[in-house]
Amino acid sequence: MRLHAAPPERRRPGWHRWATGLFPVAEPAGWPRAFVIGGYAFGAALLSAVALWRQSGAPATTTVWAEDGRVFYAQALRMSFGRTLFTTYNGYAQLVPRLLAQIARGAPPARAAEVFALAGAISFALTAGLVFHMSKGHIAAPLVRVLLVAAMVLLPIATSELLDNILNVPWWLFFAAFWALLWRPQTGPGQAVAGAVCFLAGASEPLVALFLPLAVVRAFVLRPRREHAATAGLVLGLLYQGVARLVGGTKPFPPASLHGIGQDYAERAGLALLGGMRGSDWLISQDPAVAVAVGALIVCVVVVVGLSARSVPVRAFTVAAVAFSVVSFVVPVWLRGVSAVLKTSTLDEGSRYEAVPLLLLISCVLVVAGHLCSPGAARPAHGVPRPSPAGRWSGRKAVAVPVACTVLFLPTWVADFRDANMRSDGPTWQSQLTVAVSHCHTTHARAVAVMIDPAGWTAVLLCRAIA
């Protein structure tokens, strides 16, 4: 009788292991639910307060920023709610700002500035809290995830235009969508949250479509349907964009030249990673060529360190995050024709275009740090733990790594904490609203222009809505 040997198990190709490593399953924390809820509530309140505190000069709660007043508030006052949801601005829909503008519409006009600032700060805080939770698969160490959230609220470029308004909430959701697509929630509520984050991101900023390749990879390596709430949310958000464009019409941006965009990325992502705004602006003003070289070197170091890790998830994350960092800078700058704006000596010009690329590079650094703190803490998608060959680090080293990261980023966080911006000098909403209401009563006009920030911007409001 001849015995037949069992066929050898088919080994998955290396690229499949790398793709699977992008989606690790986080170990359950085991903390009491009341403690977790209390911690997130405290964190949200703290982050909101810090975001508001970073505004120098006139407080954010006394000023109205740009499209918050001129577009979202003005249109919310004169249009029906349903119509605003399918009204595009600059050729695309902004669902989250439109929803938040309805809160200001329901408040007394004198409180509009407070509503916009608080809505922006709280929305940011909630998004940052979700990033803290969703990143646990790649960053098991809580202290390192705290640094990731700190990097968001203390981002040096954030003071120029990204904080305390509803206009730029989609850019924070843009970054959160990246983490939502990597997250593997094991509960129904978690899957619903992942889907909601991606839907709101896609329905508010169509550039989130740049993450579709990540969703495709996820669909290929994770077959169960319950794993694809985030992908479904992203697709639905982009479908909403398509419907809104058909209903509201389009106003395409004129694409810009790609000439010099690599140097712009090196300065605004690589150099800004360690130089912040003040340090980077100083070096660019002294010697632009050196600034580009230093920025490129920093990016290369991040890549080399990430790829040197013995963890497949860390290496896979490094490739994905750096690739999307480059793409999420180059494509928006090119499509929206802002390369001329970026070729200045100050990083606060067009800072929204560098936020996501910069945060993705910071994420690379912190994923490596989290790996050093907690080797083997996360397991790949097939559920088999992979202990790190480096072994377990002592408690002292687990604290030393976050401290080292803090020392790395703290100088720029402190130096750029309260930089002056185009909102610092006002005018205040209350003073201009008083003038506008007086004008309405005196002239019996149908509408009036209210001065807002930055200088030269106005919001044309119906007199019957504010008088």
SEGUMI-629319 format. One record per atom (N, C-alpha, C, O): residue in one letter; x negated, y negated, z. Coordinates in steps of 0.02 Angstrom, whole numbers, plus 50000, padded with zeros to 5 digits. Example, Ala and Ser with C-alpha at 12.3 -4.5 7.8 and 13.67 -1.06 7.14 Angstrom:
residues 2
A493405028450390/A493855022550390/A493405016550390/A492885016650423/S493585011250354/S493165005350357/S493554999850394/S493304994350402/
This chain:
residues 467
M499585005950000/M500005000050000/M499554993850000/M499104993050042/R499694989449953/R499264983549946/R499584977549980/R500164975949967/L499204974350023/L499454968450059/L499284962150020/L498714961349997/H499774957850014/H499664951649978/H499564945950028/H499974944950072/A499034942550022/A498894936950067/A499384931250054/A499594929949997/A499554927950108/A500014922250100/A499664916650062/A499074915350072/P500034913550018/P499714908049979/P499484902550025/P499824900950073/P498914899750011/P498664894250054/P499134888350053/P499444886750002/E499174884950110/E499614879050115/E499354873450069/E498754872050067/R499824870450033/R499634865149987/R499444858950025/R499834856350065/R498864856650013/R498634850550048/R498884844450011/R498874844049950/R499104839750050/R499324833550020/R498724829549996/R498204829550029/P498794826249939/P498224822149915/P498074816449963/P498494814450003/G497464813949958/G497244808650004/G497674802550002/G497814799550054/W497904800549941/W498314794549936/W498964795349973/W499244790450000/H499224801549976/H499854802750011/H499754801850086/H500184799050121/R499184804250112/R499044803250183/R498984795850200/R499214793650252/W498664792050155/W498604784950166/W499284781550164/W499434777350207/A499704783350116/A500364780450112/A500784782150173/A501134777950199/T500734788350196/T501094790450255/T500844786750317/T501234785250362/G500194785350318/G499904781850375/G500164774750383/G500084771750436/L500474771950331/L500764765250337/L501364765050383/L501554759750407/F501664770850396/F502294771050432/F502254775450494/F502584780650497/P501834773550543/P501774777750603/P502384777050648/P502744772050645/V502494782150687/V503044782050735/V502774779950803/V502294782950827/A503064774850832/A502824772450897/A503054777050953/A503604779750951/E502624777851002/E502804781751061/E503294777751103/E503224771651108/P503794781051134/P504264777351177/P503904774251237/P503454777251265/A504124768351255/A503774764651309/A503934767551378/A503494767951420/G504554769551389/G504734772251454/G504884767051507/G504964768851565/W504934760651488/W505094755451536/W505844755451549/W506234757251505/P506054753451610/P506774752851623/P507094747751576/P506794742551561/R507714749251554/R508044744951505/R508124737851530/R508024733051493/A508314737151594/A508414730451621/A507764726351620/A507774720351607/F507214729751632/F506564726351630/F506394724051560/F506144718551550/V506534728351511/V506394726651441/V506824720751418/V506564716051388/I507464721051433/I507924715651413/I507714709051445/I507704703851413/G507544709351510/G507324703351545/G506684700651516/G506594694551511/G506224705151498/G505584702951469/G505674699451402/G505364694351389/Y506104702251360/Y506224699151295/Y506594692451303/Y506444687751266/A507054692051349/A507414685751360/A506924680351385/A506954674651362/F506494682251431/F505994677451456/F505524675351400/F505354669451393/G505304680251360/G504854678751305/G505164674051254/G504834669451229/A505814675151238/A506154670751190/A506194663651216/A506094658851179/A506364662951281/A506404656251310/A505724652751310/A505674646851295/L505194656551327/L504524653751328/L504294651651258/L504014646151250/L504404655851209/L504194654251141/L504564648251114/L504274644051080/S505214647851129/S505604642051106/S505324635651137/S505254630551102/A505164635951202/A504904629951235/A504224627851207/A504094621951196/V503784632851194/V503134631251166/V503204628251096/V502854623451079/A503654631151055/A503754628550987/A503984621250990/A503754617150950/L504434619551036/L504664612651042/L504114608151070/L504054602351050/W503724610751116/W503194606851149/W502644604951098/W502324599751106/R502544609051048/R502004607751000/R502134601550958/R501664598750929/Q502754599250954/Q502894593250916/Q502624587150953/Q502844585651009/S502164583550922/S501874577650954/S502294571550938/S502694571650891/G502204566150976/G502564559950963/G503304560650977/G503494563051031/A503724558450931/A504444559050940/A504634566350948/A504454570450905/P504994568251001/P505184575251011/P505594577950953/P505964574150920/A505524584350940/A505894587450885/A506644586750895/A507024586450846/T506864586650957/T507584586250972/T507874579350958/T508474578350964/T507454574450939/T507704567750924/T507634565950851/T507814560450830/T507364570550811/T507244569050740/T507554574550697/T507624580250719/V507724572850636/V507984577650587/V507484578150529/V507274573050502/W507304584250511/W506774585350462/W507044586750393/W507424591550383/A506854582750345/A506904583950273/A507574587150252/A508104584250263/E507534593050223/E508134596350196/E508644598250249/E509224599450233/D508434598550312/D508934599750365/D509494594650362/D510084596350368/G509304588350351/G509804583050346/G510044581850276/G510654581450264/R509574581150229/R509754579050161/R510154584250123/R510584582550082/V510014590650136/V510344596050099/V510844599850142/V511444599750129/F510594603150194/F511014607950230/F511564604450271/F512144606650270/Y511384599150307/Y511894595750348/Y512374591850304/Y512984592250314/A512114588250256/A512544584250212/A513034588650174/A513624586950169/Q512804594250149/Q513254598650112/Q513734602350158/Q514294603850138/A513514603950219/A513964607350266/A514544602750285/A515094605150298/L514424596150288/L514944591450306/L515454590250251/L516034588650264/R515244591050188/R515704589350134/R515954595450094/R516384594750051/M515674601350107/M515884607350071/M516194612450119/M516094612050179/S516574616950091/S516844622450131/S516274627250149/S515754627450115/F516374631150201/F515864635850224/F515694640750168/F515104641950154/G516204643650137/G516074648550084/G515694645650026/G515264649049997/R515844639450008/R515494636449952/R514754635349967/R514334636149923/T514604633350029/T513894632150046/T513494638650041/T512894638450024/L513804644350055/L513434650650054/L513194652449984/L512724656349977/F513514649749932/F513314651349864/F513074645049826/F513064644949764/T512894639949865/T512594633949835/T511834634649839/T511554635249894/T511504634549783/T510784635349783/T510434628549789/T510724623349774/Y509824628849812/Y509404622949816/Y508724624849787/Y508424629749808/N508484620949740/N507874622549704/N507904629349669/N507394632649658/G508514631449652/G508594637449612/G508704643949650/G508744649149619/Y508744643749716/Y508864649849754/Y509274648449816/Y509344642749837/A509544653749845/A509974653149904/A509554653349968/A509024656449970/Q509804649950019/Q509484649950086/Q510024651650138/Q510294647150170/L510154658050146/L510724660150187/L510644657950260/L511114655050288/V510074659350291/V509994657850362/V510054650350376/V510414648550422/P509704645950339/P509804638750351/P510534636650341/P510784632350378/R510884639650293/R511584637850282/R512014639850342/R512454636150363/L511874645750370/L512254648050429/L512114643550489/L512564641750526/L511474641850499/L511294637650557/L511574630650550/L511734627350599/A511634628250488/A511914621550477/A512644621150499/A512884615750516/Q512984626750498/Q513684626750520/Q513744625450595/Q514244622750618/I513224627250633/I513224625650704/I513184618050713/I513544615250755/A512754614850675/A512704607550678/A513354604250655/A513554599050682/R513674607250605/R514304604450581/R514834604550637/R515234599950641/G514824609650678/G515324610150732/G515164605950792/G515584605050836/A514554603250796/A514354599150853/A514484591850837/A514564590050779/P514514587450888/P514584580250875/P513994577850833/P513434580150844/P514104573250787/P513554570850744/P512954568350784/P512384569050762/A513074565350842/A512524562750882/A512064568250907/A511494566850926/R512304574450908/R511894580050934/R511574584050878/R511264589250891/A511634581750816/A511384585650760/A510634587050765/A510414592650751/A510244582050785/A509514583050790/A509344588450841/A508904592550830/E509694588350898/E509574593550949/E509744600450922/E509384605250933/V510304600850887/V510524607350861/V510014610150812/V509834615950815/F509784605950765/F509304608350716/F508654610550749/F508384615750731/A508394606550796/A507764608350828/A507834614650870/A507404619050866/L508364615150909/L508464621050951/L508594627250908/L508344632650923/A509004626450856/A509144632150812/A508504634650780/A508394640750774/G508074630050757/G507444632050727/G506984635450777/G506674640550761/A506924632550837/A506474635350887/A506714642150912/A506314646750919/I507354642850924/I507624649150949/I507594654550895/I507434660350909/S507744652650832/S507704657550777/S506984660050770/S506864665950761/F506504655450776/F505804657450774/F505644662250831/F505324667450820/A505874660550892/A505714664750950/A506004671750943/A505674676650959/L506614672250918/L506924678850908/L506544682850856/L506454688850863/T506334679450803/T505954682850750/T505284685350778/T505084691050763/A504954681150817/A504314683250846/A504404689150894/A503994693750896/G504954689150932/G505094694750976/G505194701150937/G504984706550959/L505524700750880/L505614706650838/L504954709050810/L504834715150807/V504514704550790/V503844706550767/V503474710150822/V503134715150809/F503524707750883/F503204711050940/F503444718250945/F503054722850956/H504094719350937/H504384726050944/H504234730350883/H504054736250891/M504294727550824/M504214731550763/M503494733650750/M503364738550716/S503024729950778/S502314731350765/S502034736650812/S501434738150809/K502444739550855/K502194744150905/K501894750450875/K501424753350903/G502144752650817/G501864758650786/G501134757750767/G500744762450774/H500944751850744/H500254750550725/H499844747450782/H499234748150783/I500174744150829/I499824740950885/I500164743250949/I500634740050973/A499914748750977/A500234751451036/A500104747251098/A500514746951144/A499514744051101/A499324740351160/A499754734051168/A499734729651124/P500134733351222/P500574727451230/P500194720951230/P500444715951203/L499594720751260/L499224714551263/L499024712151193/L499014706051180/V498874716651149/V498694714651081/V499314712251043/V499264707651003/R499884715451055/R500504713051023/R500694706151049/R500984702151013/V500544704851112/V500664698151139/V500234693051100/V500454687451086/L499624695051083/L499194690551043/L499474689450974/L499394683950946/L499804694450945/L500104693650879/L500664688450882/L500724684150838/V501064688750935/V501594683750944/V501294676950958/V501534671850933/A500764676750999/A500424670351013/A500144667350949/A500164661250940/A499884671650904/A499614669150841/A500164665950799/A500014661450759/M500774668150807/M501334665050770/M501504658250799/M501514653250763/V501634657950864/V501864651650894/V501304646450898/V501434640450899/L500674648850900/L500104644250904/L499734643550838/L499184640650836/L500024645950785/L499714645450719/L499524638150706/L499964633750707/P498884636750693/P498674629650687/P499064625650636/P499214619850648/I499234628650579/I499574624950527/I500324624050540/I500664620450503/A500584627250592/A501314627350602/A501594620550622/A502184619150612/T501174616250651/T501434609750675/T501644605150618/T502044600650629/S501374606150558/S501504601250505/S502224601550481/S502524596250469/E502514607550474/E503204607750449/E503574614150467/E504174614650454/L503254619050497/L503554625650504/L503974626550567/L504404631050569/L503874622350617/L504214623350681/L504804618550690/L504804612950663/D505294620750729/D505834616450755/D506274613550700/D506514607950707/N506384617350648/N506884615350597/N507174621750568/N506884627150576/I507734621150534/I508054627050505/I507794628350434/I507854633950409/L507514623250402/L507284623950334/L506764629450327/L506794633250279/N506304630050375/N505744634650369/N505814641150408/N505334645050412/V506404642350437/V506524648850469/V506404654650421/V506134659750441/P506604654050356/P506484659650309/P505754661650302/P505614667450287/W505274657050313/W504574658950307/W504364663450365/W503944667850355/W504654662450423/W504524667150479/W504844673850465/W504554679050480/L505444673850436/L505774680050418/L505384683750363/L505374689850362/F505064679950319/F504644682750267/F504114687250299/F504014693050278/F503774684650350/F503264688550385/F503574694450423/F503304699950422/A504144693350455/A504474698650493/A504704704250447/A504694710050467/A504894702650385/A505114707850339/A504554712850324/A504684718750314/F503934710450322/F503364714950312/F503344720150367/F503264726150353/W503414717950429/W503394722650485/W504014727050487/W503974732850507/A504584724350467/A505194728350466/A505134734150417/A505404739550430/L504794733150361/L504704738450312/L504204743750335/L504204749250309/L503774742050383/L503314746950412/L503604750450473/L503364755850492/W504104747450503/W504394749950565/W504814756150553/W505154756750502/R504774760850600/R505184766950596/R505614767650659/R505454771750702/P506144763850665/P506574764350724/P506904771150727/P507114773950676/Q506954773850787/Q507244780550796/Q507964780350820/Q508244785650835/T508264774550825/T508954773850847/T509364770150795/T509094766450754/G510014771050798/G510464767550753/G510424760050759/G510364756650708/P510444757250820/P510374749950826/P509714747350798/P509694742050767/G509174751050808/G508534748950781/G508544748750705/G508274744150675/Q508844753850674/Q508894753950601/Q509314748150576/Q509164745250524/A509854746550613/A510274740850593/A509884734350597/A509954730050553/V509474733550648/V509064727450655/V508564726950598/V508474721650569/A508234732550581/A507754732550525/A508104730450460/A507834726450422/G508694733150449/G509064731250389/G509274724050389/G509244720650338/A509484721550448/A509694714550453/A509124709750441/A509204704650407/V508534711350469/V507944706950459/V507784706350385/V507674700850359/C507764712050350/C507594711950279/C508134708650238/C507994705250189/F508774709650256/F509314706450219/F509274698850226/F509314695250177/L509214696550288/L509184689350300/L508574686150267/L508604680650241/A508014689850269/A507404687250236/A507504686750161/A507354681550131/G507754692050130/G507854691950058/G508384687050036/G508334684049982/A508904686150077/A509454681650060/A509274674350072/A509644669950052/S508714673150106/S508504666250121/S507884664150083/S507774658150074/E507484668850060/E506864667250025/E506724672849974/E506494678249994/P506854671749909/P506774677049860/P506064679549852/P505954684849823/L505564675849877/L504874678249873/L504764684549913/L504254687949904/V505234686249957/V505184692549995/V505204698449947/V505004704049965/A505424697449885/A505414702749835/A504704705249822/A504614710649795/L504204701349841/L503514703549834/L503374709849874/L502894713449860/F503784711249925/F503694717249966/F504054723349938/F504034728649969/L504364722749880/L504714728549850/L504244734549839/L504464740149850/P503614733549818/P503174739449812/P503094743149878/P503044749349878/L503084739549933/L503034742849999/L503664746950012/L503624752450039/A504244744249993/A504874748050001/A504874754249957/A505144759449977/V504584753749897/V504554759549853/V504114765049883/V504294770849882/V503534763049910/V503094767949942/V503454771150001/V503404777250011/R503814767250039/R504184769950096/R504694775150073/R504764780550102/A505054773450019/A505564778049993/A505254784549969/A505564789849972/F504634784149944/F504314790049916/F504064794749971/F504114800849964/V503784792050025/V503474796350076/V503944798050133/V503824802850170/L504474794150142/L504954795450195/L505634797150163/L505984792650140/R505804803450160/R506384805550122/R507054804850157/R507544803350124/P507114805850224/P507774805550256/P508104798650245/P507774793550248/R508754798750231/R509104792450216/R509094787550275/R509104781550265/R509074790250336/R509084785850394/R508454781450399/R508434776650437/E507944783250360/E507314779450361/E507334773150318/E506854769350317/H507884771950283/H507864766850231/H508344761150242/H508574757950194/A508504759750305/A508924753950320/A508584747450299/A508904743050272/A507934746950312/A507564740850294/A507564739950218/A507664734350194/T507444745350182/T507444744850109/T508134742750083/T508184738450039/A508654745750111/A509334743950090/A509474736550105/A509774733050063/G509264734150163/G509354727150180/G509004722550132/G509274717450112/L508384724350113/L508004720250067/L508354719949999/L508404714549969/V508574725649974/V508914725749909/V509564721649912/V509704717949865/L509944722449965/L510574718549970/L510434711049974/L510794707049944/G509904709150010/G509734702050014/G509544699149946/G509724693549930/L509174703049907/L508984700749841/L509574700749793/L509614696549748/L510044705449802/L510654705349762/L511064699049777/L511344695949732/Y511084697149841/Y511414690949860/Y511084684949824/Y511434680449800/Q510434685049821/Q510074679749785/Q510304679549712/Q510424674149684/G510364685349681/G510564685649612/G511264682849601/G511384679149554/V511734684749645/V512414682149639/V512434674649650/V512774671049613/A512064672249700/A512044665049713/A511764661149654/A511994655749637/R511254663949622/R510964660549564/R511464660349506/R511484655349469/L511864665649498/L512364665649445/L512914660549459/L513154657149414/V513114660149524/V513664655549542/V513414648349546/V513744643849520/G512854647349578/G512614640549590/G512154637749538/G511984631849540/G511944641849491/G511484639449440/G510764639749463/G510634640949522/T510314638649418/T509594639049434/T509244632649414/T509444629149368/K508714631349449/K508274625749433/K507564628149442/K507254626949494/P507304631649392/P506654634849400/P506094629849411/P506094624349384/F505604632049452/F505004627949461/F504554628649400/F504544633949368/P504194623449382/P503714624149327/P503094627749353/P502754625249398/P502924633649325/P502324637249349/P501694633049341/P501634628949295/A501234634049388/A500604630249387/A500044634449357/A500134640349344/S499494631349346/S498894634949323/S498614639149380/S498664637349439/L498324644849362/L498004649049412/L497274647049424/L496924650149465/H497044642049390/H496354639849396/H496214637549468/H496554633149494/G495704640349499/G495494638349565/G495914641249622/G495804639449680/I496384645649606/I496834648149659/I496464652849707/I496654653449765/G495934656149681/G495534660349725/G495174656349778/G495124658349836/Q494914650549757/Q494584646149805/Q495084643449856/Q494924642749915/D495684641849833/D496194639449879/D496364644749931/D496444643149990/Y496404651049910/Y496554656449957/Y495984657150008/Y496114658050068/A495364656849984/A494794657550030/A494814652150083/A494664653450142/E494994645950064/E495004640450112/E495604640950159/E495534640150219/R496194642250131/R496814641650169/R497014647950207/R497434647750251/A496714653550190/A496844659650227/A496204662050263/A496204662850324/G495674663150224/G495054665650255/G494744660650304/G494634662350362/L494604654650280/L494294649650323/L494754647550380/L494524646650437/A495394646750366/A495864644650418/A495954649850472/A496174648250527/L495784656150458/L495844661450508/L495444659850571/L495674660950626/L494844657050562/L494414655350619/L494314647850627/L494144645450681/G494424644050573/G494294636850577/G494894632650595/G494824626850614/G495504635550591/G496094631650604/G496144625850554/G495844626050501/M496534620850573/M496614615050528/M496024610250533/M495734608250482/R495854608350594/R495334603350602/R494654605850579/R494294602350543/G494484611850600/G493834614650580/G493784615750505/G493274614250475/S494324618450476/S494314619650403/S494294613150364/S493914612450316/D494704608250385/D494694601850350/D494014598550353/D493784595550305/W493684599150411/W493024596050418/W492524599350371/W492144595850337/L492514606050368/L492034609350326/L492174608150252/L491714607350212/I492814607950233/I492994606650163/I492764599650143/I492514598650088/S492854594850189/S492654587950173/S491894587250168/S491644582950132/Q491524591450205/Q490794591150204/Q490504594550142/Q490074591750108/D490744600550128/D490474604350071/D490994609450049/D491024614850078/P491394607949999/P491914612649977/P491654619449956/P491974624549969/A491064619649925/A490784626049902/A490624630549962/A490754636549961/V490334627650014/V490184631450074/V490824633750108/V490864639350133/A491334629450108/A491984631350139/A492284637350103/A492534641950136/V492254637350037/V492514643049998/V492114649350014/V492404654750023/A491454648750017/A491024654550030/A491154657450099/A491194663550107/V491214653050148/V491354655450216/V492034658750220/V492114663950252/G492534655750188/G493204658750188/G493204665550156/G493514670250182/A492864666250098/A492834672750064/A492474677850107/A492664683650109/L491944675650141/L491564680150185/L492004682750242/L491974688650259/I492404678350271/I492844680350326/I493344685650302/I493464690550337/V493634684650243/V494104689550216/V493744696250205/V494014701550221/C493144695950177/C492764702150165/C492604705850230/C492634711950233/V492434702050282/V492294705250347/V492914708650374/V492864714250400/V493484705350369/V494114708450392/V494234715050355/V494424720050386/V494134715050290/V494244721050250/V493754726550269/V493964732350279/V493124724850275/V492614729850290/V492724732950359/V492684738950367/V492884728750408/V493004731250476/V493614735850476/V493604741150507/G494154733750442/G494754737850441/G494644744450407/G494884749650430/L494274744450351/L494154750650314/L493634755150349/L493574761050333/S493254752350396/S492754756250432/S493074760250489/S492754764750517/A493684758750507/A494014762450560/A494114769650540/A494214771250481/R494084774150588/R494174781250574/R494914783350574/R495074789150566/S495334778550583/S496054779950584/S496344778550515/S496254773050488/V496684783550486/V497004782550421/V497534777050424/V497554772950378/P497964776850476/P498454771250478/P498124764450479/P498394759750448/V497564763550513/V497224757150515/V496954755350446/V497034749650423/R496654760150412/R496374758850346/R496944757450296/R496884752950254/A497474761250301/A498044760050256/A498354753250268/A498524749650221/F498414751450331/F498694744850348/F498244739350321/F498494734350294/T497594740150327/T497124735050302/T497214733850228/T497254728150205/V497254739250190/V497344738550117/V497994734950101/V498014730350061/A498544737250134/A499194734250119/A499224726950140/A499454722750102/A499004725450201/A499074718750228/A498644713750189/A498874708150174/V498034715550172/V497604710950135/V497874710050064/V497874704450037/A498094715450033/A498374714949965/A498984710249964/A499044705949921/F499434711250013/F500024706950015/F499854699950038/F500214695250021/S499324699150076/S499104692450095/S498904688550032/S499094682750024/V498534691749988/V498324688449926/V498934687049882/V499014681549855/V499354692149873/V499934691449829/V500424686149854/V500684682249816/S500534686149920/S501024681449948/S500754674249950/S501124669649966/F500124673349933/F499854666649923/F499854664749849/F500094659449830/V499594669149808/V499494667549737/V500164666649701/V500264661749666/V500624671249711/V501254671049673/V501674664849691/V501894661449645/P501794663349755/P502184657249769/P501854650849744/P502184646449717/V501194650349754/V500844644349732/V500884643549656/V500964638049631/W500834649149621/W500874648849548/W501584647549524/W501694643049483/L502074651449550/L502754650749526/L503064643949542/L503444641249502/R502894641149600/R503214634949621/R502794628849605/R502964623249624/G502254629849570/G501874624149544/G501584619649596/G501594613549588/V501314622449651/V501064618149705/V500304618249711/V500034616049761/S499964620949661/S499234621349667/S498924614449673/S498424613649708/A499214609349639/A498944602549644/A499014599949715/A498574596249739/V499564601749749/V499664599549818/V499144602649864/V498914599449912/L498954608849851/L498494612349895/L497774609949886/L497354611149929/K497624606749831/K496934604549819/K496804597849853/K496624592949820/T496904597749918/T496764591849958/T496274593650013/T496094599450021/S496064588650050/S495584589950104/S495924591650170/S495584592550220/T496584592150170/T496924593750233/T497384599750223/T497744600150173/L497374604350270/L497754610550264/L498484609750280/L498874614350270/D498694603950307/D499394603250324/D499834602050262/D500444602550267/E499524600350206/E499904599550144/E500104606450117/E499674610550102/G500764607550111/G500994614050086/G500844619850133/G500724625450110/S500844618550198/S500634623650245/S501094629850245/S500874635250264/R501714628950224/R502174634750224/R501914640250177/R502064646150187/Y501534638350126/Y501294643350078/Y500694647250105/Y500514652450076/E500394645050158/E499824648650186/E499994652450250/E499584656250275/A500604651550276/A500784654550340/A500794662150336/A500464665450376/V501164664950288/V501214672250283/V500534675450266/V500344680250298/P500174672850215/P499504675750202/P499044675650262/P498684680450275/L499054670150299/L498624669550358/L498834674350413/L498414677450445/L499484674850425/L499724679450477/L499584686750460/L499474690850505/L499594688450396/L499424695350376/L498694696850389/L498524702450410/L498254692050378/L497544693050395/L497454693750471/L497074698050494/I497794689550508/I497764690050581/I498014696850604/I497744699850650/S498544699350571/S498814705850588/S498284711350578/S498244716050618/C497884710750525/C497344715650513/C496864715850572/C496684721250597/V496654709950593/V496184709550649/V496484712850711/V496144716550747/L497114711450724/L497424713950786/L497604721350781/L497634724750833/V497734723950722/V497854731150715/V497204734950730/V497224740150763/V496644732350706/V496004735450724/V495884735050800/V495674739950831/A496034729250829/A495954728450901/A496404733250939/A496204736250989/G497024733950915/G497484738650948/G497244745850943/G497334749750989/H496934747550888/H496644754350880/H496084755450930/H496024760950958/L495674750350941/L495124751050989/L495384751751060/L495094755151101/C495944748351073/C496234748651141/C496594755251154/C496544758051208/S496944757751103/S497364763651113/S497274768651058/S497744769851020/P496684771751053/P496594776751000/P497054782551010/P497124785251065/G497384784650956/G497834790250959/G498514788650986/G498924793150996/A498654782050999/A499304780251028/A499874780950979/A500434782550999/A499734779950915/A500254780650865/A500134787050826/A499564789150819/R500674790250801/R500604796250762/R500854795150692/R501294790950681/P500594798650643/P500814797650574/P501534799850565/P501854802450610/A501784798750504/A502484799850490/A502694807050500/A503274808350516/H502234811950491/H502434818950498/H502454821050571/H502624826750586/G502274816450618/G502374817650689/G501814821250724/G501884822650783/V501254822850691/V500694826350723/V500204821250748/V499924817450708/P500074820850814/P499604815850839/P498904817050811/P498694822750800/R498564811550799/R497864811850775/R497414808350824/R497314802250818/P497144811850873/P496704808550921/P496094805550887/P495824808450840/S495894799750910/S495314796450881/S494684800050902/S494614802050960/P494204801050855/P493574804250873/P493184800150924/P492754802850959/A493324793850927/A492964789550974/A493144791151046/A492804788951093/G493694794751057/G493904796351124/G494274790651157/G494374785351127/R494494791851217/R494884786751253/R494424781551284/R493904783051314/W494634775451275/W494244769951304/W494444769151377/W495004770751397/S493984766651416/S494124765351487/S494594759451493/S494694755651446/G494884758751553/G495344753151565/G495004746451555/G495314741751531/R494374746051573/R494014739651565/R493944737751492/R494024731851475/K493794742551450/K493724741151379/K494394739451348/K494434735351301/A494924742551372/A495594741051346/A495794733851360/A496194730951323/V495524730951413/V495644723951428/V495144719451391/V495304713951370/A494524721951383/A494004717851352/A494164716351279/A493994710951255/V494474720951243/V494614719751172/V495114714051163/V494974709451124/P495694713951199/P496134708151193/P495804701651215/P495934696451186/V495384701951265/V495024695951287/V494574693351231/V494544687351219/A494224697951198/A493784695951143/A494184692751086/A493974687851056/C494774695651071/C495204692751019/C495444685751040/C495484681250999/T495604685051104/T495824678451128/T495274673351120/T495394667751099/V494664675251138/V494094670751130/V493994668951056/V493794663351041/L494134673651012/L494054672450940/L494544667150914/L494354662750875/F495174667550937/F495694663150910/F495834656950953/F496094652050928/L495654657151017/L495854651851063/L495604644851043/L495984640051050/P494984644151019/P494764637251003/P495224633750953/P495374627850963/T495444637150901/T495874633850852/T496584632850881/T496914627950865/W496804637450922/W497464636650953/W497484630450996/W497974626750996/V496944629251033/V496914623451077/V496814617051036/V497164612051047/A496354617250989/A496184611150950/A496774608550910/A496864602450903/D497184613050884/D497734611050840/D498414611650873/D498924612050839/F498434611850939/F499064613250973/F499584607850960/F500164609450946/R499394601450964/R499874595950955/R499624590950904/R499584584950918/D499474593350845/D499244588850792/D499814584250770/D500394586250768/A499644578050755/A500144573350729/A500394575750661/A500014578750622/N501024574350646/N501304576250582/N501774570750557/N501824565450589/M502114571850503/M502544566750473/M503194565850511/M503634562050489/R503254569150567/R503844568450609/R503684564550673/R504134562350709/S503044563850687/S502824561150751/S503054553950763/S503204552150820/D503094549850711/D503274542850718/D504014541350708/D504204535550704/G504424546450702/G505134545350692/G505284543550620/G504874544850575/P505854540550607/P506334537550654/P506754542850689/P506824548550667/T507044540750746/T507474545350783/T508164545550750/T508394540750721/W508464551250757/W509134552350727/W509654547750758/W510064544850723/Q509624547050824/Q510144543150858/Q510124535750836/Q510644532750826/S509524532950830/S509474525850811/S509734524750740/S510084519850727/Q509574529350695/Q509794528550625/Q510544530150617/Q510874527250574/L510794534750657/L511504536350654/L511924530450678/L512454528950650/T511674526950729/T512024521050754/T512074515650700/T512594512550691/V511524514650664/V511524509750609/V512014511950555/V512374507850527/A512014518450539/A512444520950486/A513184520250504/A513594518350462/V513354521850566/V514054521350588/V514284514050586/V514844512550566/S513844509450608/S514014502350605/S514134500150533/S514584496250519/H513714502650487/H513794500950416/H514464503550390/H514804500150352/C514654509550410/C515294512350388/C515884508050411/C516344506650373/H515854505850474/H516394501850502/H516424494850470/H516964492050460/T515844492250454/T515814485450426/T516024485150353/T516384480650333/T515794489950314/T515904489750241/T516464494250217/T516684493750160/H516714498650261/H517224503550243/H517004507850184/H517404509750141/A516354509250182/A516084513450129/A516304520650137/A516504522750192/R516274524450083/R516454531550087/R515884535750114/R516004540650149/A515274533850098/A514684537550119/A514134532750137/A514144526950116/V513654535150175/V513104530850197/V512464534950199/V512484540950213/A511904531750185/A511254535150187/A510944534150256/A510854528550279/V510774539650288/V510464539550355/V509724541250347/V509564546450318/M509284537050372/M508574538450368/M508374544250413/M508584544550471/I507974548850386/I507734554550424/I506984555150412/I506684550950380/D506684560550438/D505974561850428/D505884566950371/D506314571250362/P505334566550334/P504784561650337/P504984554950306/P505534554250281/A504534550150309/A504674543350286/A504914543450213/A504634546950171/G505444539650201/G505714539250133/G506284543950120/G506614543450068/W506414548650166/W506964553450156/W507594550750188/W507574547450240/T508164552250157/T508814550250184/T509304556050176/T509224560350133/A509804556050219/A510364560750213/A510994556650199/A511184552450239/V511304557950142/V511914554350123/V512514558050154/V512674563650133/L512834554850204/L513364558050241/L514024554350231/L514034548350220/L514564558150234/L515234555050228/L515384551150291/L515274553550347/C515634545050283/C515784540850340/C516314544050385/C516284543550447/R516804547350355/R517334550350395/R517074556050439/R517404557950488/A516494558750422/A516214564350461/A515794561950519/A515694565750567/I515554555750516/I515094553450569/I515374547450608/I515154546050664/A515844543850578/A516084537650611/A516614539250664/A516864534650697/
